[in-house]
């Protein structure tokens, strides 16, 4: 890999790839194109058949299981990274979950168990990743999570994930403030709507796509590659003075009433 590439010699952990339509996959491709070496996770044996060929495409030497609902798996991932590499330069958290009944109902009606599970998987796990990554980022680094416009504005059918993503964005700011002195930067990436497996759980998602395309100043939807390329740039030294932000990659949709 050419030393001229801005992420050459850097190592990163990419979580949340489900298939070739995943935002995390767009990011992994972009990190790899800029010269980074990657560790990639997969949810379970069923997902492995989709993720393994993608991991080969980006020449990932580490392919590890990660189900955030299974105690100890997140720690096992970081233990392996520590043993194999001894360092990390960036981490991408691209995982969210809410029980279907809670997601499809009103926020007013969501169950305590469903809300806590959504917060645990979608928000607290990012905080936990930051804690585990901190000692491996001795030379600084960057942490990324994935958010959405529904964290700030009420988006029909986004429901319970709105408050959860708002918490995630707030956590991003606090982590950035706390970890900044060690040279660790933290960003929430907020893409426009994309046809991913996770998005398929949102009711009437096609109407949301049509509305975004019609209203965005660029009159276009974003792709996983758009999101990946912007995210990968944020991991480079060119963005070393940026931290604590929610970065919108949505064709400008978020500025329109």
N, C-alpha and C positions, 0 to 999 in steps of 0.2 A: 504494500500500500504506500502510495507516495507520501513523503513527509510534508508535501505542500498542502495536503488536504487538512482542513481546519480541525477535524476531530481525530487525526492520525495519532495513535498512541493512547487514545482515550478508551475507557471501558464503561459500558452502561448496561443496566438491567431494564428490560422491557417486559411489562406485565400486561395482560389483557388481550393478547391476540387470540381471536376465536377462529378466524378464517381470513381469506384474502380481501374481504370487504371491511375489515376492522380498522378503526382509526389507528390503533396501536401498530398495525401492520404498515400503514402509510408512514408512521414515524420510524419504525424499524428500518424500512428501506432507505429513508433519508439519512438516518444516523450512519448506516452502513456506507452510503454513497459518499459521505464526508469523511470516511476513514475509520470510524469507530468499530471496536470489537464488542460483540453483544452477547449477553446472557438472555435467554428467552424463556418464558414460562407458558404452561398450558394448564387448562382447568382439570382435566381428567382423561382417562383412557379414550373416551369417545372423541374428545377434542384433539387428541394427539395426532390422529390421522390427518387432520386438517392443518395443524400447526407444524408438524415435523418437516414437511416439504418446504414450508416457508422459512423455517429456521435454517435449512440447508442453503436456501437462496442467499441469505445474508451471512452465511458461513459462521453461524453462531456455535462456538465450541461448548456452550452450556445450554442444555434444554432440560428444564426442571418443572416438576409438578407444583401447582399452586392453587389450592382451593381455600379461600380466606375463611370459609366456614368450618374448616378442619383445624383444630388446635395444633399448633406447632409447625404447620407447613411453611408459613411465612418465615419463621425463624430458621427453618431448615434451608430455605433458599439462600438467606444471607450467610448462614454458616458455610454453605458450599462456595459461594462467591468469595468469602473471606479466605477459605482454605485454598482455593484454586488461584485466585488473583491477588488477594491481600489489599485490594483497593477498588474504589468505584469513583467514576467521574460524573455520572448522571443516572437518574432513575425515572422511569415513566410509569405512573400509576394510571391505568386506563380501565378501571373496574368499577362497576356500579350494579346494585341489585335492590329490588324491592319486591315483596310478595305481590303476585298479580292482583289479588282481590283488593289489597290496599292501594296499589298503583292506579287501579281503574275506578276507585271510589273517591269521594270527596276527602280533602284533607281533614275536614271536620270529623269524618267518620273513621279515620284510620285507626287500626288497632295499636295498642302499646307495643305488642310483640313485633308487629310488622314495621313500625316506625324505628324501633331500636335495632332491628336487623338491618334495615336500610342504612341507618346511620353507622352501624358497625362496619358493614362491608364497603360502603361508598365513601365514608369520611374518616372514621377512626383508623381504618387500616392505612390510610395515607400518613397520618400522624405517626403510627407505629413504624411504617417504612422509613420515615425521616429519622426516627430514633435509631433504627438498626443501621441505616446508611451513614449516619454521622461519624462513627469512628473509622469508617472506610474511606471517608472523603478528607483525608489528611491534607490534601493540596487544594481543597475547595471542591465545588461541584455544583450540580443543578438538579433540583427535584421538580418534576412536572406531575400535575393531575389534570383530569379532564372534567370540565364543567359545561354549563349550557345557559343560555339567555334566560331560561325559566327560573334561574336563581334570583334574578333581579326584578323581573316582570312576571305577571300572571299569564302563563301560556296555557290555553285550554288543553285539557287532557294530560298535562305534565304532572299535575296533582302533587302527590307527596314528595316527588323528587325535587320540587322547587325548594322547599325548606332545607332538604338534605344538601343540595348543591350550594345553597347560600351558606350553610355551615362549612362546607368544604372550602369555599372561597375565603371565608373569614379565617379558617385554620391556615390557609396559605399565607395570609398576611402575618399572622402571629409567628409562624415557622420562619418566615423570611426575616423578621425582626430578631428572633432568637438565634438563628444560625448564621446570619450575615457576618458577624465578627470572625467566624471561621472560614469565610470565603464561600459559603454555601448559599446559593440563590434558589428561590422557590417561586414557581409560577403556576397559575391555573390557566389552562388553555380552554377557550370557549368557542368551539366550532359552530358554524351554522348547522342546520339539520342535515343529516346524512343517512342514507339507507344502510344501516348496520343491523346486526342481529339484535343488539340491545334496543335499538329504536323500534324494532318490530313489536315490542311490548306496549308501545304508546298507541292509544286509540286514535283512529282517523289521522294517521301519520302522513298519508299522501296529501291530504289537504294542507297540512302544515308545510310540507315541501313546496307545494304550489304557491302558497302565500309568501314564503320566504323568497322564492325566485321572482315573484311579481313586485315585491316591495324593496328588495335589496338594491342599493345604488348601482351595483355592478350588473344587476338583472341576471344573475347567475348563481347557481348553487356551488358550494365548495366541494372539493373531492378529498379523499383521504391523503392524496399526494400534496394538495395545497396545505393541509394541516401539518403533515409530516415535515415538509420543507421548512415551514416557518418555525416549527418546534425545534428542529435540528439546528437551525441558525441560532436560536436562543441558548443552545448548549455550548456554542463556540465562545471564544474569547472576545469576539466582536460585540457580544451582548453582556460583557462582564460587569457593567454598571447598571444593569437592569435587574430588579428583583421585586417580589411581592405583588406582582400585577396579575390581573385577569386579562389575558390577551384574547381579543375577539378576532376570529378568523372566519368571517361570515359574510363577506362581500359588503360590509357596512350595514347589514340589516338592523343591528342593535341601535343605530342612531336615528332610525325612522319611526315616527309615531304610527 
